[in-house]
Amino acid sequence: MKLKFPVVENDRVWPTNSICPICGKAKIGEDGTFAVFMLGALKKTGEDSATISDELLGFADLFWHASDKDPDGCKSVSIISNAKSGQADLYFCTTNCLRKFFNLCVDELENKRSPDNEES
């Protein structure tokens, strides 16, 4: 399966329908169960309080730091970009599909690191 990264851009929820984006078969939450990767940030409003803020944009990346001898070897995969209010939820039908998603993200990072890959 090939994903288009970032999977969330200028939005807060993925997928936008109720079908699992990994297996494509199961309806998320149909039986009341599902897995979610949640990203969040809050703006501090007081000593012991915080709130969601439209001033925030969320992001989530995987990053490979190359040696200092190869600064061009640093690569990244953007998973979430410019998530509104610093919040994003990625839904999956099972933890198995959640695991497959993260494996696909790591595969994408490894592909970018590969010297055989022309897209850096």
Buried (B, 14 or more C-beta within 10 A) or exposed (E): EEBEBBBBBEBBBBBEEEBBBBBEEBEBEEEEEBBEBEBEBBBEEEEEEEEBBEEBBBBBBBEBEEEEEEEEBEBBBBBBBBBBBBBBBBBBBBEEBBEBBEEBBEBBBBEBBEEEEEEE
